C-alpha cells in the first residue's frame, strides 16, 4: 500500500507543517489538491521544482488520487508562473486534473485559501480539509510521494537561498546540512553581520546560529543584514512587544480587517486579542478566544498595523494561554466569506515594499550540484507526532538512505534516514550526528 511506503520512507508535509503524509493517503476524499502557490516572499523553490520535475510531481498526485479514491484533481499554481505552467500542462492534460490559478497575493498558499480557491468549499473552524472531502499536498511532498513509491527514502531537501548572498540559487541538499554550508553554496554573504530567516520572513524563524540544520520541512533561507528592520523587530523579547502593544494600540482594527482568515469568515480578531495585554489572565480570557483560529501568517504584524505593533505575537501567546488553561474556542456561527475579501488582498509586490525587501526579489535558478557535507546533524523531530527513536549507536557505520530512527507501527510519525554515507558520531534526544567518511 502507498500509505505504508510513505511512512516507511519518511514522507511528511514539505510545505512547513510536517504532517505525516501516510495519514492523508489512507483517507477517502473527492479532491486531491496540489499546493504550488508558494506565497512566502523571496522563496522560489517550489517554482523551480515545478519547472524541473513536472512529471514526477503529477505522478505523485496521481498516486494520491488513486490511494484516496479522489475523482478530481486540482493543481494550484500562481497564474504568473508561466514557465512552470507550460511544463506542467502537457502532463496534467493526460490525467483527471485541472489547474486552479491564484493571483500573486499573500497568503495565497494558506491551506484554507487553497481549498476555497480550488473548490469553493470552506473548511470548518479549527478543522482540516479532510472534513470537506479534500486532501492538500505541497508540490514537493507530491514529488516525495513519487520517490517513496519507487522505494526511495527521503534524504534530501530542495532549498532556495536568497537575500544578501552573492549567488542566489535553488538546489538539492542532504537533510541535516548546516546553514553555514548552504550560504557558502550560494556564494557567501555580501555582508559580515547578518541574520538568517529559516523558511520565510513572514512565518519562518529568525536564527543567528549557522550550525543549525536543514530538516524535511525547511523551505529556504533568506539572508538579511543584521541592521535590517525585520531583524530588529523579530529580535525583540516578547515582553517588549507586549509592553509596546499595551501602551500604543488604539484599537483601529486594521489588523482584523486585513486578516485572511477573518475575511474568509472565521472569528479571528487580533485587535480584540490586543486588549488582553491590559488585563490579568482572568480578564484576558474575554479576548484571547479571538486568537484560536489564527493561522499565524504575520500579515497583521508586518503589514496591516499602522503603529508597527505585534498582534500576531499576541495571538501566539493567547493560544498558548488558552490551551494551558484548558480552554478551546469553537466558532458557532456559519462561516461566511466577507464581502470585502477580494478587495483587501495584499499583493506580493506591495508586501515586499512594506517589508523593505523588494531589492532582494531576484531569480533563484535551479542548479544541479553534487554537495556532500563533512557532517550532518539529523533531527529526530521533523514531523508532527511522536519523535523518532534512534536505531543506531555511536561509532556505527551507516549508508545514505539507511533507516537511523523509527516510530512505532501505530504511532503518528515517519521514519528518518541517513542522508550521507558516514559514521555516527553522536546520538542524543534531539539529533543524530553523522560524519562523512
N, C-alpha and C positions, 0 to 999 in steps of 0.2 A: 504493500500500500504506500501511496505517496506520503501520507502523514508520518509513517514510521521512518521513511528515509529522511524527511525534513528534521525530525528530532535527532536521529542518529548522526546526521551530517552537519548539524548545528545551525540550521536556518532560523533566524529571528528577524523581526522587522528592522530593515536597514535605514529606515527614514528617521529614526531617532528614539522611538519608544522601546524597541527591542522585544516586542511581544512574540512569544514562540509561535512560529507560523504553522506548525502542525495542527494547532487547535483550530485555526481557520479552515484548514484543509479537510477537517473532519465534519464541518458543518454542512448544512443543506440550504442553499440560497438561490435567489433568482438572478442576481447580478454579481459578476466579478469586475471590480473597477481597478484599473492601473492608475496609480498616482504619480504623474510625471510633472506636476505643477512647479515644484522646487521654488518656493517663494522667499526663502531667506536671501537678503541682499548679498551680492558678491560671491555666492556659492553656485557653481555651474556643473557639478559632477554628474548630475542626472541627465542634463542636456548632452554632455559628451558621451555618456553611456548609451543614450538612445540613438545617437548617430553611429556609434561604433558596433553596437550589438543588438540591432533591431530584431533579428530572427530569434535570438536566444531569449530576449525579453518576452516576445509574443508567445514563444513555445512554453515558457514558464506560466504565462497567463492561461494558455490552453489547458495545461496540466491542472491548474487550479479550477478551471471551469468544469473539467471532467470529474475532478475529485468531489466538488461541491454540488454537481448537478445543475450548475447555472446555465440558463438558456440564453443569457445575454452577457456580452462583454462590453465595457466602456473604457476607452483609453483616454484618460485625462491628460491634456498637454496644453501648454500656452500657445495661443494662435500665432504668436510672434516667432516661435521656434520652427521656422520653415524648413531648415536643413534636416532636423530630426523628423518632421512630419513627412518629408519627401522619402526618407529612408524607411520609415515605418509603414507608409501607405500600401505598397505592394504586398507586404507580408500580412497586414491586417485585412486586406480585401479578400484573402483566401479563407478567412475564418468568420465566425459569427460575432465580430467585434466592430464597434463604431467609435469614431473619435468623439470626445467631449472636449470642446475648446474652452479655455479660460483666458480672461484678459490678464494683462500684466499688473495685477494688483496684489497687495499684501493683506491678509494671508490666504491666498487662493489655494494653498496646499493643505490647509487645515482639514482634517477628515470630515468634519461636519459640513464644511463648504463644498468639498469634493463630492460628497454624496448628494447634496442638494442640487448642485450644478449638473451632475450626470443623470440624476433620476427624478428630480423634483420632490424627493422624499426628505422628510425631516426626522433625524434621529431623536428618540425620546430623551428628555432631560436626564443627564448623567448616564445616558445609555450608550450602546455600541451599534455599529452598522448591522450586525447580525440580527438585531431585533426587527429590522425592516427589510430583511432579505438581501443584504449586501455584504460582500467581503471586499475590503480595500487593501491593496498591497502597493508599497513603493516599488518603482521600476527596478531598483537594484535588488530588492527582495525577490522579484519575479526572475531576475537573472540567476539569483542564487538557488531558486527552486529548480530551474533548468539544470544547474550543476549537480544539485543533490540527487535529482532523478537519474543522472549519469553516474551516481555513487562517488561524486567528487565532494569532499568536505570543504567547509567554508574556512579558508585560511588567509584570504586577502580581502582588502577593502579598497574601493575606488575613492580617491580623495582629490579635492581641488585645494590648492594653496594660493592665496591672493593677498592683496594689500601691499605693504611696503617691502615686497620681495623683488629681486632682480628678474626672475623668470617665472611669472605666474603660469601655472600649468595644472593639468589633471593627470593622474597616474594610479596604477595599482600598487599597493604596498602591503607587506605582511602585517597581519594583526599583531599588535604588541610593539610595533616600531615607535621610537620616540619622536616627539615633536621636533626635537633638535635635528634629527635626521631628515625629517620632511622639509624643514626650512632650508637645509643645505641642498636638497634635491632641487628646490625652487630657486637656486642661485644665491641663497643667503639673504639676510635682511639688508635694506638700504640704510637703516639707522641702527645705532648701537643699543639704544634703550627702547624696548618695545613690550607690548603685551600681546597675548595670543587668545583670540576668540575661538573656542572649540565648538564647531557645529553651528556657528551663526552669531551675529551681533544682536539679534532680537531675542532668540530663545536659547542661545548657547551659553556656555560658561566662559568666564574670563580666567585665564591662567598665566602665571609667570614662571611656571615650572616646565622647563624644556625637557625634563626627563619623564614627563607624563607621556602616556602612550595612546596609540590608536586602538579603538575597540570596534566591534562589529557594527556599532551604531554611530560612529563618528562620521559626520558628513563632510567636513573640510576644516581648514584652518584659515583664519583671517588675521594677518599681522598688522597691527597699527602702532604708530608712535606712542610712547608712554604718556606724552602730554595731550593726546587726543581726548576730546571731551567725553567720548563714550567710555574710555578707560577711567577717567577721573570720576565719572558718575558711578560706574559699576564698582569701583574700588571703595566707595564709602561704606562704613559699617551701617548695619540696619538701624541702629539707634539714631544715627544722624538723619537717615531717611525719614524715620518716624517723627523725630523732633521737628524737622522742617515742614513735614506734612501737617502736623498738628497746629503749627503756628500760621501757615500760609495758605492752606486750602480754603478757597472762598465758595466752594460748592457750585461751581459754574456748570458742572455735569458734562463737560466736553468729553471726559474720559468714557463716560457711559454712552454718549451719543455716537461716538466713533467705534465702540466695541463691536467686533464682528459677531460675537455670539448674541449680544443684545439685539443687533439688527436682524439676526435670524429668528428671533422670537423667544430667546431664553432669558430667564430672570438673572441677569448679571448686571450689577450696577456698582461699578467701582467707586463712584462719588459717594455712595452711601457707606461703603466699606471704609472710606477715608474718615468718616465720622467716628469710627470705632477708636481711632488714635487718641481721641479725647476722653475715653472712658476707661474704667476698670474692666476686667474680663466680664463681670456680670452685665455691665452696660453694653459692652462690645457685642454680646450675643444678639442684641437687637439689630445690628447692622452686618455682622460678619457673614450671615447666611447668604448675602448677595454676592459672595465670592465663590460659592460652592461650584458653580458651573463655569467658572473662568477657565479659559484654555491656555493662559499664560503666554499669549502671543507677544506681549510687551508694547502693543500699539498705544495703549493709554499712557504709559510712562514716557515712551520715546518719541511720540508724535502728537498725541491729542492734547496733553496738558499744557496750557499756556504759561504755567508757573514753573515748569520743569520739575514737578513733584514725582512721587513714586507710587501711584495707585496699584500698579501690577505687583510690586513688592508687598504692599499692604494686603492685597488679595492672597498672595502666597502665605503670608503669616496667618491670615484669617482662617485659611483652610486647615492649617496645622492646628490652630487653637480649637477650631470646631471639632476636628477629629479626636484631639486629645480629650475633649470634654464629652465625647461620645454623641455629638450632635450631627445629624445628617439632614440637610435641607433637600427636599424633593419638590420640584416645581409642580403645582397642582393645575394651573391654568393651561389651556391648549397652546401649543407652540404655534405662533403665527408670525410670518415674516413681516418685519416693519416696512411700512410703505415707502420709507426713505432709503431703504437698504442700497439700492442700485446707485443712488446719488451721493452716498457717503463712502464709496470705495476709495481706498488710498492707493494711488498709482505708485509703482516702484520707483519711478524717477523722482517723484516728489518726496518720497520717503528717504531716498538716498541723499537728497539735498538737505533735508531736515537733520539727518544723521551726520552730515559733513563727510560723506564717504564717496561722493559721486566721482571724484578723481580716480578712485581705485576700481571703478567699474570697467574692467577690461576682459578680453577673452582669456580663458584658461585652457588652451588647446590640449587635447589628449596626447600623451606621449607614452609609447611603449618603452618601459625601462626594465632592466633586469637588476633590481637592487635587493641585496640580501644583507640586512643589518648584522653587525657584530653580536648584538644581543637583542632579544625581545623580552618584554615582561607582559605576559598574557593574563589579563584579569579574569577572575573566576565569576564575577557578577557582570555579565554583559547582556543581560536579558531580564525581563520581568519574570518573577517566580523565584524558585529556590536556587541559591548559589550552587554552582557545580562543585563537586568534591574531587580533589586531585586523585589520580590513579597512577601517578609516577612518583619517584623519590629522587632526592638529590644524588647526583652522580650518574644517573641513568641516561643512557643514550636514547634519543628519540629521532624519528624521521618526520619530515614535513607531511602533514595530513594524519599523523597518528593521534589517536584519542589520548588526551592528557588529563581530562576532567569530565565527569559524568553527573547526570541527575538520575534519580530513580525512575523506574518504568512508569509509575503512576504519579510522579511529581511534575509540576509545571516547570519547564525549563528546557535547555538544549545542551547537547554535548559540546565540548570545546576541544580543539585540535591544535597541535603544534603547527606553527606557520613556517618554521625553518628546520633544517637538519642541525642537530647540535646536542649539547649535553646540558641536562638540568642542573642549574647551579643553586637554585633556591626554591623552596616550596613553603608558602605560608597561607594564612587565612584569606589573603587578598589576591595574590597573583602567583604565577609560576614563571620563574626566570630561566631562559634557555640561552646558552652561549653557543655561537656558531663554531663549528669545527674549523 
